[in-house]
Amino acid sequence: MAFRNPRVAQTDAQKLFLGTIALAAGASCIALAPIMVKLSPLGPQASAFWRLAFALPLLALWAYLEAKPKADDGKPTALPIGLLALAGLLFAGDLATWHAGIVRTSAANATFLSNLTPIVVVAVTWLTTRALPNKAYWVAVVIALVGSLLLSGGAPATNPDRLAGDGLSALTSIWYGLYLITIARMRNQWGAGTIMFFSSAFAMLCCLAVTVLSGEPLLPPATGQSFIAQWWPLLVLGVMAQVAGQGLLAVGFGMVPTHIASVLILLQPVLVGFLGWAWLHESLTPVQMMGGALVLVGVWLARRAG
């Protein structure tokens, strides 16, 4: 009969715990993003560009200080440029379709459809490995998604005039799910800082192209305000949502199984709802509060299922 080394089990448990903390903290930071986009002096596509541009200097420092993997002969391992570029493209697609979709459909539809990431992650994992999570995980996903549905304001409504927005919102969850899978794959060898710097640089170039094509101005109008007074929402987007938020998610995805981590980040809409209520004085109905509670229960069950 084989026995597992208790030290190994303890190390795995500590790694899972720390990864969960990183994911929860990252989701908390990313929850600031929708609030900052609303307060931004620029359009949504230009805001996405500056979010990445302001993040790059800090990400460059993080990547520089981070230990780099080496081959067996001691030489530095070559960067996975293809995967980094793919991650950047996927993340830029996530930002672009989310911003474009939310103005073409209802808030309920956009919120719910863009939170289908766990299903995307499991589907891609099954297609590539033929492995499926246990039943407890699926119960957790259903509870979390029902909570997300209630939190978004109710059942998505079918409206032919909103099909384009619904499609873009659903596409957001596909972009983001594939982005997270790509990040998790690189985390087996590379540190979060290096991955975030290069993928964000690629994403910034893509967002610049989208901004130019959309016709949005890259600079806010002259108002006589100081730089900080006008640009602070974009600085918060870069430092908190991108460096701290996405950076901590990249850290967590190196410690927690991908399918579990994809459910944990459903904490984001709960935190967005709370911040909208506390900061922008947006109302929360009892049904939405119940939805937030269900998301928390689903996240807790998914964590136990892992």
C-alpha positions as CSV (number, residue, x, y, z in Angstrom):
1,M,0.0,0.0,0.0
2,A,1.5,3.4,-1.0
3,F,1.5,6.3,1.4
4,R,1.9,9.9,0.3
5,N,4.7,11.9,2.0
6,P,2.9,14.2,4.5
7,R,5.4,17.0,3.8
8,V,4.5,16.9,0.1
9,A,0.8,16.9,0.9
10,Q,1.4,19.9,3.3
11,T,3.4,21.7,0.6
12,D,0.6,21.2,-2.0
13,A,-2.0,22.4,0.5
14,Q,0.0,25.5,1.2
15,K,0.5,26.2,-2.5
16,L,-3.3,25.8,-3.1
17,F,-4.0,28.1,-0.2
18,L,-1.6,30.8,-1.3
19,G,-2.8,30.5,-4.9
20,T,-6.4,31.0,-3.8
21,I,-5.4,34.1,-1.8
22,A,-3.6,35.4,-4.9
23,L,-6.7,34.8,-7.1
24,A,-9.0,36.4,-4.6
25,A,-6.8,39.5,-4.3
26,G,-6.4,39.7,-8.0
27,A,-10.1,39.5,-8.6
28,S,-10.6,42.3,-6.0
29,C,-8.2,44.6,-7.8
30,I,-9.7,43.8,-11.2
31,A,-13.1,44.7,-9.8
32,L,-12.0,48.3,-9.9
33,A,-11.8,48.2,-13.7
34,P,-15.4,48.8,-14.7
35,I,-15.6,51.7,-12.2
36,M,-12.5,53.3,-13.5
37,V,-13.7,52.9,-17.2
38,K,-16.9,54.8,-16.2
39,L,-14.8,57.6,-14.6
40,S,-12.2,57.7,-17.5
41,P,-12.0,60.9,-19.5
42,L,-11.6,58.7,-22.6
43,G,-13.6,56.1,-24.5
44,P,-13.5,52.4,-23.6
45,Q,-11.1,51.3,-26.3
46,A,-8.6,54.2,-25.6
47,S,-8.9,53.4,-21.9
48,A,-7.9,49.8,-22.6
49,F,-4.8,51.1,-24.4
50,W,-3.7,53.4,-21.6
51,R,-4.5,50.8,-19.0
52,L,-1.8,48.6,-20.6
53,A,0.6,51.5,-21.4
54,F,0.7,52.7,-17.8
55,A,1.2,49.1,-16.6
56,L,4.2,48.3,-18.7
57,P,6.9,50.2,-16.7
58,L,6.0,48.4,-13.5
59,L,5.6,45.1,-15.3
60,A,9.1,45.6,-16.9
61,L,10.6,46.1,-13.4
62,W,8.8,43.0,-12.1
63,A,10.0,40.9,-15.1
64,Y,13.6,42.2,-14.7
65,L,13.8,41.3,-11.0
66,E,12.2,37.9,-11.6
67,A,14.3,34.7,-11.8
68,K,14.5,33.3,-15.3
69,P,14.4,29.5,-16.1
70,K,17.5,27.9,-17.5
71,A,18.1,24.9,-19.7
72,D,20.1,21.8,-18.4
73,D,23.3,23.3,-19.8
74,G,22.8,26.5,-17.8
75,K,21.9,28.7,-20.7
76,P,18.8,30.9,-20.5
77,T,15.6,29.4,-21.8
78,A,14.2,31.0,-25.0
79,L,11.1,33.1,-24.4
80,P,7.9,31.5,-25.7
81,I,7.2,34.4,-28.0
82,G,4.4,32.6,-29.9
83,L,2.4,31.9,-26.7
84,L,3.1,35.4,-25.3
85,A,1.8,37.0,-28.5
86,L,-1.2,34.7,-28.4
87,A,-1.9,35.7,-24.8
88,G,-1.6,39.4,-25.7
89,L,-4.0,39.0,-28.7
90,L,-6.5,37.1,-26.6
91,F,-6.5,39.6,-23.8
92,A,-6.8,42.5,-26.2
93,G,-9.8,40.6,-27.8
94,D,-11.3,40.3,-24.3
95,L,-11.1,44.0,-23.6
96,A,-12.3,45.0,-27.1
97,T,-15.4,42.7,-27.2
98,W,-16.4,43.4,-23.6
99,H,-16.4,47.1,-24.2
100,A,-18.1,46.8,-27.6
101,G,-20.7,44.3,-26.3
102,I,-21.9,46.2,-23.2
103,V,-23.1,49.2,-25.3
104,R,-25.0,46.9,-27.7
105,T,-27.0,44.8,-25.3
106,S,-28.5,44.9,-21.8
107,A,-26.2,45.0,-18.7
108,A,-27.8,41.7,-17.6
109,N,-27.0,39.9,-20.8
110,A,-23.5,41.3,-21.0
111,T,-22.6,40.5,-17.4
112,F,-24.0,36.9,-17.5
113,L,-22.6,36.0,-21.0
114,S,-19.2,37.3,-20.3
115,N,-19.0,35.2,-17.1
116,L,-19.2,31.8,-18.8
117,T,-15.4,31.5,-18.6
118,P,-15.4,28.3,-16.4
119,I,-17.4,26.4,-19.1
120,V,-14.9,27.6,-21.8
121,V,-12.0,26.5,-19.7
122,V,-13.4,23.0,-19.0
123,A,-14.5,22.6,-22.6
124,V,-11.0,23.4,-24.0
125,T,-9.4,21.2,-21.3
126,W,-11.7,18.3,-22.2
127,L,-10.9,18.7,-26.0
128,T,-7.2,18.7,-25.3
129,T,-6.9,16.1,-22.5
130,R,-10.3,14.3,-22.4
131,A,-10.3,15.0,-18.7
132,L,-13.4,16.3,-16.9
133,P,-13.8,17.6,-13.3
134,N,-15.8,15.7,-10.7
135,K,-19.5,16.2,-10.0
136,A,-18.9,18.4,-7.0
137,Y,-17.1,20.9,-9.3
138,W,-20.1,21.0,-11.7
139,V,-22.5,21.7,-8.8
140,A,-20.2,24.6,-7.7
141,V,-20.2,26.0,-11.3
142,V,-24.0,25.8,-11.6
143,I,-24.5,27.6,-8.3
144,A,-21.9,30.3,-9.1
145,L,-23.4,30.9,-12.6
146,V,-27.0,31.1,-11.2
147,G,-25.6,33.6,-8.7
148,S,-24.0,35.5,-11.5
149,L,-27.3,35.5,-13.4
150,L,-29.2,36.9,-10.4
151,L,-26.4,39.4,-9.7
152,S,-26.6,40.7,-13.3
153,G,-30.3,41.7,-12.7
154,G,-32.2,38.7,-14.0
155,A,-32.6,36.3,-16.9
156,P,-31.0,37.4,-20.1
157,A,-33.7,38.6,-22.5
158,T,-33.9,37.5,-26.1
159,N,-34.0,40.6,-28.4
160,P,-33.1,40.4,-32.1
161,D,-31.8,44.0,-31.9
162,R,-29.3,42.9,-29.2
163,L,-28.0,39.7,-30.8
164,A,-24.7,41.4,-31.9
165,G,-24.1,42.6,-28.3
166,D,-25.0,39.2,-26.9
167,G,-22.6,37.6,-29.3
168,L,-19.8,39.9,-28.4
169,S,-20.4,39.4,-24.7
170,A,-20.3,35.6,-25.1
171,L,-17.1,36.0,-27.2
172,T,-15.6,37.9,-24.3
173,S,-15.8,34.7,-22.1
174,I,-14.2,32.7,-24.9
175,W,-11.3,35.2,-25.3
176,Y,-10.7,35.3,-21.6
177,G,-11.0,31.6,-21.0
178,L,-8.4,30.9,-23.8
179,Y,-6.2,33.7,-22.3
180,L,-6.2,32.1,-18.9
181,I,-5.4,28.7,-20.3
182,T,-2.5,30.2,-22.2
183,I,-1.2,31.9,-19.1
184,A,-1.5,28.8,-17.0
185,R,0.4,26.8,-19.6
186,M,3.4,29.2,-19.5
187,R,3.3,29.4,-15.7
188,N,4.6,25.8,-15.6
189,Q,8.0,27.3,-16.6
190,W,7.9,31.1,-16.5
191,G,7.3,33.6,-13.8
192,A,4.2,35.8,-13.7
193,G,6.1,39.0,-14.1
194,T,7.7,38.0,-17.4
195,I,4.5,36.6,-18.8
196,M,2.5,39.7,-17.8
197,F,5.1,42.1,-19.3
198,F,5.4,40.6,-22.7
199,S,1.7,39.6,-23.1
200,S,0.6,43.1,-22.0
201,A,3.0,44.7,-24.5
202,F,1.5,42.6,-27.3
203,A,-2.0,43.4,-26.0
204,M,-1.2,47.2,-25.9
205,L,-0.3,47.2,-29.6
206,C,-3.5,45.4,-30.5
207,C,-5.5,47.8,-28.4
208,L,-3.8,50.8,-30.1
209,A,-4.9,49.4,-33.4
210,V,-8.5,48.9,-32.2
211,T,-8.6,52.4,-30.8
212,V,-7.4,54.0,-34.0
213,L,-9.9,52.0,-36.0
214,S,-12.7,52.9,-33.7
215,G,-12.0,56.6,-34.1
216,E,-11.7,57.3,-30.4
217,P,-9.3,60.0,-29.4
218,L,-6.1,58.8,-27.6
219,L,-5.9,62.0,-25.5
220,P,-8.6,63.6,-23.3
221,P,-9.8,67.1,-24.2
222,A,-8.0,70.1,-22.6
223,T,-9.9,71.1,-19.5
224,G,-7.2,73.0,-17.6
225,Q,-7.1,70.3,-14.9
226,S,-3.8,68.8,-13.6
227,F,-2.5,65.6,-15.1
228,I,-3.4,63.6,-12.0
229,A,-6.9,65.1,-11.8
230,Q,-7.7,64.1,-15.3
231,W,-5.7,60.9,-15.7
232,W,-6.1,59.2,-12.3
233,P,-8.7,56.7,-13.4
234,L,-6.4,55.4,-16.1
235,L,-3.5,55.3,-13.7
236,V,-5.6,53.1,-11.3
237,L,-6.6,50.9,-14.3
238,G,-2.9,50.4,-15.1
239,V,-1.5,49.9,-11.6
240,M,-4.4,48.2,-9.8
241,A,-6.4,46.3,-12.5
242,Q,-3.5,45.3,-14.7
243,V,-0.3,45.1,-12.6
244,A,-1.9,44.0,-9.3
245,G,-5.1,42.4,-10.6
246,Q,-4.0,40.4,-13.7
247,G,-0.5,40.0,-12.2
248,L,-1.9,38.2,-9.1
249,L,-4.2,36.1,-11.3
250,A,-1.1,35.0,-13.2
251,V,0.6,34.1,-9.9
252,G,-2.5,32.2,-8.8
253,F,-2.8,30.2,-12.0
254,G,0.6,28.8,-11.4
255,M,-0.6,27.3,-8.1
256,V,-4.3,26.4,-8.5
257,P,-5.7,24.0,-11.1
258,T,-7.0,26.0,-14.1
259,H,-10.6,24.8,-13.9
260,I,-10.8,25.7,-10.2
261,A,-9.1,29.1,-10.7
262,S,-11.6,30.0,-13.5
263,V,-14.5,29.7,-10.9
264,L,-12.6,31.7,-8.2
265,I,-12.4,34.7,-10.5
266,L,-16.2,34.9,-10.6
267,L,-15.6,36.9,-7.4
268,Q,-15.1,39.8,-9.7
269,P,-18.8,40.6,-10.5
270,V,-19.6,40.3,-6.8
271,L,-17.0,42.9,-5.9
272,V,-18.0,45.1,-8.9
273,G,-21.5,45.2,-7.6
274,F,-20.3,46.1,-4.1
275,L,-18.0,48.8,-5.4
276,G,-20.7,50.2,-7.6
277,W,-23.0,50.4,-4.6
278,A,-20.4,51.9,-2.3
279,W,-18.7,54.3,-4.7
280,L,-21.1,55.2,-7.5
281,H,-24.3,54.8,-5.3
282,E,-25.7,52.2,-7.7
283,S,-28.6,50.3,-6.1
284,L,-28.5,46.6,-5.3
285,T,-31.8,44.7,-5.1
286,P,-32.4,41.8,-2.6
287,V,-32.3,39.4,-5.6
288,Q,-28.9,40.7,-6.6
289,M,-27.6,40.4,-3.1
290,M,-28.8,36.8,-3.1
291,G,-27.0,36.3,-6.4
292,G,-23.8,37.6,-4.8
293,A,-24.2,35.2,-1.9
294,L,-24.7,32.3,-4.3
295,V,-21.5,33.2,-6.2
296,L,-19.6,33.1,-3.0
297,V,-21.1,29.7,-2.1
298,G,-20.2,28.4,-5.6
299,V,-16.6,29.7,-5.3
300,W,-16.2,28.0,-1.9
301,L,-17.6,24.7,-3.2
302,A,-15.3,24.8,-6.2
303,R,-12.3,25.4,-3.9
304,R,-13.3,22.4,-1.9
305,A,-13.9,20.3,-5.0
306,G,-10.3,21.0,-6.0
